[in-house]
């Protein structure tokens, strides 16, 4: 947990530092976040053959781990999306600066700058960057569903989770219209919004009073592959055991 | 420059450019914005409350609506027009069932609306049934054909039955309206098609508590939940509600985390999320429940106040469970005696506690008895008491919720007597040919019905057998109304207006029913005075007004408008305690005669163990359910949470079995039962027992559009024709199978990692 340094490190204009908390004690691996993300971000459908080839795009996917043998199996689910690393291994390898750290902590992609070297995907320890091997196919009238706030990426471009930046932009516009700051909980990326078990939280990690900050520091928090020094902005809360308290 | 400033500048500039360049084909760009067929503000989003109709849970929706351009035929000319488009579905934050949350299947509702393979006009089958030769006809012709057939039957000396087969979604005033319509053609039946439904639990509830319902639970206060096979998280009656409840049970009360125990022979998604998974032998859940009851009674751990004050038949029950000692229950279930004793003590000692049943535990020949045993556990821990975890369902009327019907019995009669038994069969929101085992011969019954009318939006397996297809609007194109079941202990009624204009020449089935009854006149028309479903719904709401209005709602229009903008009407004030009904008005331990269910032995399965060594476990897919979502590309590509597999069928085998038969992931095997055989690729799965195999439902459609067509197999076709006589519910745990390697391999599209051979990896095969 390094968030305490952030107030000092930021110039005044850099107000928000977005982050996410995922409570693994709640997550059931139901895939609601995955489909919500597809709907919000115009994620292409690969089809069976391309999925087999490893070309399916899932900005968020739920990893599953088994421990033990039948009938004593413990299952763990971990939703994995871009960890929006503060020290992101994908960024320095991009020859055209298509991926960079934006002022609010999001590891952003400039799609029309990307030339498709795929170096960034090779360098991502979380394997959450996806390459468009083909132009997306949306038979009519499926394009009517496409979100106008999110671009449709074409062949040759890398893509990844951006914490639903279009939702952040909309919330910022609303807040500016009303001449106020963005409220805690006002922005919900599609995955957070849909999550049936309320396992996901999104907000400003720079403000210690927000729900994400409070939950991140609640004692169960850890970060994925933290030891690599990537400084992820997604904090996972480990599973708990039954308290066993009588009713 | 900020994004918005940029947009404003470019919009103004761009508009000028378009307006000034009058040559070329610019009207394509400019005119759509001028001739917009609805009031939409470019760039602005609106959220329209609606109802999720992807499964019968009845979650409230907020649909994100924005403007967009689309090709439309206007006065015979193809034009680009700006129209309202549904962009994203989210949960209605105020709705008591889902509180703003929504599952994977719910999200995909928008792909039902914009599916490229929808039926766009009424169709008449001009070829043999099942051949798929359909011809477009007009609505007038379609309605005339149906009316004539109904009229002919009514005039006949010996009237045959009018059957309506509906999915579990048909509820609320829509169900009431169709009930009135059918009521004017005696004899007639409204039958529910639901392979993985809760019929068995519902019947046990009726017998023991007098309430013909799927119970509502207060999960948020529950401290101990034991589920007997119920697929709560992936396919239960209300997946979002149960996911939400489970999250809340674990982490919403600081310092108090509830325990969730799940009993099921296969590691399902629900089992994988339990704090403790008990893999009892298949079909022995009832024995376990009675074993737990034995310990609770013997150690005097039961809720004495509830048992003495609000139940009857306890002494007989006590005598019955005497023979279910932990040792005895352990030998039947294969669990350890100590585990049974410990779980019984935990369950009784951590109230409010709750026991639920469903899935394979209910869908076998011992299921109905097991459901009674599970309800008895609830009675012992006082779950039906005033502070118990089972809550009342305050707003409910029998004509608006499905109850058990004898679908299989009626279809058997049709199979034998043909046209004498059924003159017309209507199909709405259901695909019985696909979801019921081939051994039940649903298709043969269909062949003998003179006129089959399907209201489906897609050419599913049952609709291919229809003579007429009268495509319904999809839910976002019509008025929606619902009474959710199970509820959450408060009165809820969901309402929604059409979100977008109909894409095609389709009609709301409720409107079509009203048009048919107009055509018929007489008693049918008198039973249904409305012209449209909207009118019917509004007059029904007028009756609700006096009882449901808020203090500030002076007249009906204020009440109606408020209901539309909220997404329905509900009362949050307090969760109602459970109310018993029936003659005794208390919990009946004797009901249904548990003794005769012979829970002390495992069920018998079709197929000799020597010839068919593996017990087949058929389960609903997390994303495709019983197959009704297989036409959504999002759901086809959503990983099965436990195997990671997508886009096809598979058969799960234990690693022991795999080793013995020299099989690995992707090897195609022939799975044979006494009732059929299929081929599917193997997936080696640690969560299935060495003496069993498991297969997900979902695929194996004849057509159903490009994403589902001829993809994978339908494992129910291996099942024996085994049903529960009382509820007609199909046993999905009934049959044993054998496995034979075919020597062929396929590539499995697995999102959790692709097992590849060296050749595939490096030679690109």
HADDOCK unambig.tbl for C-alpha pairs under 7 A between the chains (distance, minus, plus):
assign (segid A and resid 26 and name CA) (segid B and resid 247 and name CA) 4.68 0.50 0.50
assign (segid A and resid 26 and name CA) (segid B and resid 250 and name CA) 6.95 0.50 0.50
assign (segid A and resid 28 and name CA) (segid B and resid 273 and name CA) 5.95 0.50 0.50
assign (segid A and resid 29 and name CA) (segid B and resid 641 and name CA) 5.92 0.50 0.50
assign (segid A and resid 30 and name CA) (segid B and resid 641 and name CA) 6.64 0.50 0.50
assign (segid A and resid 31 and name CA) (segid B and resid 104 and name CA) 5.82 0.50 0.50
assign (segid A and resid 31 and name CA) (segid B and resid 638 and name CA) 6.96 0.50 0.50
assign (segid A and resid 32 and name CA) (segid B and resid 103 and name CA) 4.60 0.50 0.50
assign (segid A and resid 32 and name CA) (segid B and resid 104 and name CA) 3.91 0.50 0.50
assign (segid A and resid 35 and name CA) (segid B and resid 104 and name CA) 5.36 0.50 0.50
assign (segid A and resid 35 and name CA) (segid B and resid 107 and name CA) 6.55 0.50 0.50
assign (segid A and resid 35 and name CA) (segid B and resid 634 and name CA) 6.42 0.50 0.50
assign (segid A and resid 36 and name CA) (segid B and resid 104 and name CA) 6.91 0.50 0.50
assign (segid A and resid 36 and name CA) (segid B and resid 107 and name CA) 6.16 0.50 0.50
assign (segid A and resid 39 and name CA) (segid B and resid 88 and name CA) 6.34 0.50 0.50
assign (segid A and resid 40 and name CA) (segid B and resid 88 and name CA) 6.77 0.50 0.50
assign (segid A and resid 45 and name CA) (segid B and resid 633 and name CA) 6.81 0.50 0.50
assign (segid A and resid 48 and name CA) (segid B and resid 647 and name CA) 5.61 0.50 0.50
assign (segid A and resid 48 and name CA) (segid B and resid 749 and name CA) 5.89 0.50 0.50
assign (segid A and resid 51 and name CA) (segid B and resid 749 and name CA) 5.22 0.50 0.50
assign (segid A and resid 52 and name CA) (segid B and resid 747 and name CA) 6.62 0.50 0.50
assign (segid A and resid 52 and name CA) (segid B and resid 748 and name CA) 6.01 0.50 0.50
assign (segid A and resid 52 and name CA) (segid B and resid 749 and name CA) 3.92 0.50 0.50
assign (segid A and resid 52 and name CA) (segid B and resid 750 and name CA) 6.32 0.50 0.50
assign (segid A and resid 52 and name CA) (segid B and resid 754 and name CA) 6.98 0.50 0.50
assign (segid A and resid 63 and name CA) (segid B and resid 752 and name CA) 6.79 0.50 0.50
assign (segid A and resid 64 and name CA) (segid B and resid 642 and name CA) 6.67 0.50 0.50
assign (segid A and resid 69 and name CA) (segid B and resid 686 and name CA) 6.16 0.50 0.50
assign (segid A and resid 70 and name CA) (segid B and resid 686 and name CA) 5.83 0.50 0.50
assign (segid A and resid 70 and name CA) (segid B and resid 687 and name CA) 5.84 0.50 0.50
assign (segid A and resid 70 and name CA) (segid B and resid 689 and name CA) 6.62 0.50 0.50
assign (segid A and resid 71 and name CA) (segid B and resid 279 and name CA) 6.07 0.50 0.50
assign (segid A and resid 75 and name CA) (segid B and resid 272 and name CA) 5.42 0.50 0.50
assign (segid A and resid 139 and name CA) (segid B and resid 116 and name CA) 6.20 0.50 0.50
assign (segid A and resid 140 and name CA) (segid B and resid 116 and name CA) 5.75 0.50 0.50
assign (segid A and resid 141 and name CA) (segid B and resid 114 and name CA) 5.36 0.50 0.50
assign (segid A and resid 141 and name CA) (segid B and resid 115 and name CA) 6.75 0.50 0.50
assign (segid A and resid 141 and name CA) (segid B and resid 116 and name CA) 5.84 0.50 0.50
assign (segid A and resid 142 and name CA) (segid B and resid 114 and name CA) 4.98 0.50 0.50
assign (segid A and resid 142 and name CA) (segid B and resid 115 and name CA) 6.17 0.50 0.50
assign (segid A and resid 142 and name CA) (segid B and resid 116 and name CA) 6.59 0.50 0.50
assign (segid A and resid 144 and name CA) (segid B and resid 68 and name CA) 6.95 0.50 0.50
assign (segid A and resid 144 and name CA) (segid B and resid 85 and name CA) 6.21 0.50 0.50
assign (segid A and resid 145 and name CA) (segid B and resid 85 and name CA) 6.83 0.50 0.50
assign (segid A and resid 145 and name CA) (segid B and resid 86 and name CA) 6.09 0.50 0.50
assign (segid A and resid 145 and name CA) (segid B and resid 87 and name CA) 4.65 0.50 0.50
assign (segid A and resid 146 and name CA) (segid B and resid 87 and name CA) 6.34 0.50 0.50
assign (segid A and resid 147 and name CA) (segid B and resid 87 and name CA) 5.95 0.50 0.50
assign (segid A and resid 193 and name CA) (segid B and resid 101 and name CA) 6.75 0.50 0.50
assign (segid A and resid 194 and name CA) (segid B and resid 90 and name CA) 6.68 0.50 0.50
assign (segid A and resid 194 and name CA) (segid B and resid 101 and name CA) 4.88 0.50 0.50
assign (segid A and resid 194 and name CA) (segid B and resid 102 and name CA) 5.11 0.50 0.50
assign (segid A and resid 194 and name CA) (segid B and resid 103 and name CA) 6.75 0.50 0.50
assign (segid A and resid 195 and name CA) (segid B and resid 101 and name CA) 6.14 0.50 0.50
assign (segid A and resid 195 and name CA) (segid B and resid 102 and name CA) 6.95 0.50 0.50
assign (segid A and resid 196 and name CA) (segid B and resid 101 and name CA) 5.03 0.50 0.50
assign (segid A and resid 196 and name CA) (segid B and resid 102 and name CA) 6.00 0.50 0.50
assign (segid A and resid 196 and name CA) (segid B and resid 103 and name CA) 6.43 0.50 0.50
assign (segid A and resid 196 and name CA) (segid B and resid 240 and name CA) 5.43 0.50 0.50
assign (segid A and resid 196 and name CA) (segid B and resid 243 and name CA) 5.60 0.50 0.50
assign (segid A and resid 196 and name CA) (segid B and resid 244 and name CA) 5.24 0.50 0.50
assign (segid A and resid 197 and name CA) (segid B and resid 243 and name CA) 5.00 0.50 0.50
assign (segid A and resid 197 and name CA) (segid B and resid 244 and name CA) 4.24 0.50 0.50
assign (segid A and resid 197 and name CA) (segid B and resid 246 and name CA) 6.90 0.50 0.50
assign (segid A and resid 197 and name CA) (segid B and resid 247 and name CA) 4.72 0.50 0.50
assign (segid A and resid 198 and name CA) (segid B and resid 244 and name CA) 6.81 0.50 0.50
assign (segid A and resid 198 and name CA) (segid B and resid 247 and name CA) 6.60 0.50 0.50
assign (segid A and resid 242 and name CA) (segid B and resid 257 and name CA) 5.65 0.50 0.50
assign (segid A and resid 242 and name CA) (segid B and resid 258 and name CA) 6.20 0.50 0.50
assign (segid A and resid 242 and name CA) (segid B and resid 259 and name CA) 5.55 0.50 0.50
assign (segid A and resid 243 and name CA) (segid B and resid 256 and name CA) 6.16 0.50 0.50
assign (segid A and resid 243 and name CA) (segid B and resid 257 and name CA) 5.46 0.50 0.50
assign (segid A and resid 245 and name CA) (segid B and resid 256 and name CA) 6.82 0.50 0.50
assign (segid A and resid 246 and name CA) (segid B and resid 349 and name CA) 6.12 0.50 0.50
assign (segid A and resid 246 and name CA) (segid B and resid 350 and name CA) 4.86 0.50 0.50
assign (segid A and resid 247 and name CA) (segid B and resid 223 and name CA) 6.86 0.50 0.50
assign (segid A and resid 247 and name CA) (segid B and resid 349 and name CA) 6.86 0.50 0.50
assign (segid A and resid 247 and name CA) (segid B and resid 350 and name CA) 4.51 0.50 0.50
assign (segid A and resid 247 and name CA) (segid B and resid 351 and name CA) 4.89 0.50 0.50
assign (segid A and resid 247 and name CA) (segid B and resid 352 and name CA) 6.83 0.50 0.50
